[in-house]
Amino acid sequence: MKFEEMDIDDSIKKALKDMKYENATEVQLRTMPDINYGKNVVVRSQTGSGKTSAFGIPLSERIISGKSKYVLIIGPTRELMVQVKNEIKELNKYTNISAYAVYGGHGIVGEIRVLKGSVQILCATPGRLWDHIERKTINPLDFDTVVLDEADRMLDMGFINEIKKILGVVKPKNIHMFSATLDGRVAKLINKYITKYEEVILKDEIVGVDIIEKKITVPKEEKFTELVAHLKKAKGKRVLVFVSTKRYADKLKEKLSRMDFRATCIHGDLTQRKREVALENFKSKKKNVLIATDVAARGLQIDNVGYVINYDEAMDADTHRHRIGRTGRMGKMGYAITFLDSYDDRRSRKRGVGREGREHKRRRRYESRRPRRR
C-alpha cells in the first residue's frame, strides 16, 4: 500500500514524499495501526525492514493528536540512536515535534542544556539515559511511551541491568519492543514489563534475500592484493569492508588512501564526532570505501551499499548474516565477498603462532567479556 493512500496526517505524508518513501513495508503495515490505536506491540524484525518509520510515524501522529506527550526510544548504540533521531526529525519536517538523541562518547553539558527545553521524542542509549536520570536532568515519569529498539542487541551488549532500572522508574502507558529474536532473555523481559501486546512476527529472510555471496580462500599475505582487485572491480560503488580489530581498520584505511582509494573507517576507539563524519562521508559518497569493525554490522541505515567484503571472517553466523545484510536492501541486488583463511593460516592461528594467532586469542578473550556501557 502507498503511504499517500493511508490515513496519515497530511504533514507527515508531505515529509514521506520528500523522503521518497512511497510504499509501506510489511512491518509498517502490520504495526502502525496498533501503535496509533494505543496498543503495545512486540515485533520480531530484522535490520532493513523499515521499523524506525513503523514506530516513528504512528508515535508522531499520537503526539499531534494529543494522545501522547513524550516518547522515549532506547537503543544499543550511539550510531543507531542518531540514525533514529534523524529519521524521526525528517518525518516531522512539517510538524512542531522536537526530537533529540543522548548518548555517551561526548560531553554531557550540551545535552543537559537542550533537555532543559521541550524534547518530545528522546532517543537514548541505556548508559547515558541512566546518567541523566541520576542527575535529575530527565524526569522518567514524563514519558507515556517507551520503545525498546533492537532489544536483543541491548541484552547482548550487557545492558540488562540498565534496562531494568530504567523500566523500574519510567511508568509508561505503552511499551513497544522491536527485536531480531523474541526468545530467551528477551522473552523474560517481555513477560515482566509488557503484560498485554500484539505480536508481529516477520519473515527471517529480510536480511540476505537479494544477495549474491561468494567465498574465497585467501592466504593472509595475499588478502590485501585480493581486496584491491575487488575494489577496482567495484568501480566507485559503495563498498563496506569488515575487519576484526580497530587497529587494523586504521591500518587498512591508511594503506588504501595511499593508493588513492576514497577510504574511511569506523570503530569504537574513534571519537563520536569522527564516527559521525565517517558515516556521513560514506553516505554522501565523498568516501566510497568504509572499513568497519562490527560496530557497523547492525542497526545502521546505509543505503545503496554495492558490496560487502568480509576481509576477516565474522566470529559467528549471526554476525556474518548482519554484516552482509548491509547490502541487497530494499529490493536491490547486493554482493558479498568473504575471505576465508587458508588451511595453513587456520592451523597456525589455532596453535597461537605469530601475531595473527595472538590477535585471534585476544579476540576470543574479548568476546567473552561483558562489554562496557556506552
Secondary structure, 3 states (H helix, E strand, C coil): CEHHHCCCCHHHHHHHHHCCCCECCHHHHHHHHHHHHCCCEEEECCCCCCHHHHHHHHHHHHHHHCCCCCEEEECCCHHHHHHHHHHHHHHCCCCCCCEEEECCCCCCHHHHHHHCCCCCEEEECHHHHHHHHHHCCCCHHHCCEEEEECHHHHHHCCCHHHHHHHHHHCCCCEEEEEECCCCCHHHHHHHHHCCCCEEEECCHHHCCCCEEEEEEEECHHHHHHHHHHHHHHHCCCEEEEECCCHHHHHHHHHHHHHCCCCEEEECCCCCHHHHHHHHHHHHCCCCCEEEECHHHCCCCCCCCEEEEEECCCCCCHHHHHHHHCCCCCCCCCEEEEEEEECHHHHHHHHHCCHHHHHHHHHHHHHHHCCCCCC
